[in-house]
Amino acid sequence: MTRRKRKVAWIVLTAAGAVLTALALNRFRRGVDRNTIQRRFWNPVYDRLATWYDAVDWLTFNTTHRLRLRALGHLSPPGSRVLEIGFGSGKLHAQLAGQYQMAGLDLAPGMQRLTQRRLAAHSLTSDLRTGSVYAIPWPDASFDAVLSTFAFSAFPDADAAMDEMIRVVKPGGKVIIVDAGESKGGNLMARWLANLWELLGDYMRDEVPLMEARGLQVKREEYGPWNCIHVVVGTRPSLG
């Protein structure tokens, strides 16, 4: 299957699943704010369906994982300390653990167990913890890079999440976010997908202003089908 066909298949399957889920959630969400939906529906689903995540990626020809890989070119040199926020099933985490001193934080205990098994199967190690992005359990300036792929849009309080991610990155280090959203070029399909993801409870946002307001040097790159994916890299100023 060609790359173009794989991308189209990923969008079609993702959109179809999203539409069906939106219809199922329609009655549940009436009169209910998105924070409540996230806490009462998506968080438990995310935890309990941990073992299905790789199967979903397989059905979409591993397109989601390949889209995550764009972040790798922005990471610090091999051997540096990297924290992944929202490591999910651990596919990317295990790939990085062979090159970096890895740590990971995820809300779901199920995801931590799955990722730990994946690491152990390849004799890899990482400091994995279960917890909230609003209270990252590491000291200030602990990491050379903080990475989050397709997770930041699930955080209701973007300001609090960004503050914590920047707090634990060293001066001169990077905060790297890969996520979905509208294209700056005004692509109508990207806008439609962003609206659909918001209907499901995600928060489509541009992370650039959040980083710039906190003094980071920022660059943004769009890619993927219809430029509906972006990577935003914020570099914390060095001391002196």
Secondary structure, 3 states (H helix, E strand, C coil): CCHHHHHHHHHHHHHHHHHHHHHHHHHHHCCCCHHHHHHHHHHHHHHHCHHHHHHHHHHCCCHHHHHHHHHHHHCCCCCCEEEEECCCCCHHHHHHHCCCEEEEEECCHHHHHHHHHHHHHCCCCCEEEECCHHHCCCCCCCEEEEEEECCHHHCCCHHHHHHHHHHCEEEEEEEEEEEECCCCCCCHHHHHHHHHHHHCCCCCCCHHHHHHCCCCEEEEEEECHHHCEEEEEEECCCCC
